[in-house]
């Protein structure tokens, strides 16, 4: 991933309690999405998702992993 944690615009849900201990998402070039743990901020590892809709379907259990 070419983007650094500090160079992207991170967003978290308005439902995040007290603004901490949440998952944050950011748009990346090439229609990719990054995910990180807000507790660690810029020190958090980033997960680079190539296909956001497929990722959501997989975690919702609607698509078998590896297909």
Buried (B, 14 or more C-beta within 10 A) or exposed (E): EEBEBEEBEBEBEEEEEEEEEBBBBBBBEEEBBBBBBBEEEEEBEBBEBEEBEEBEEBEEEEBEEEE
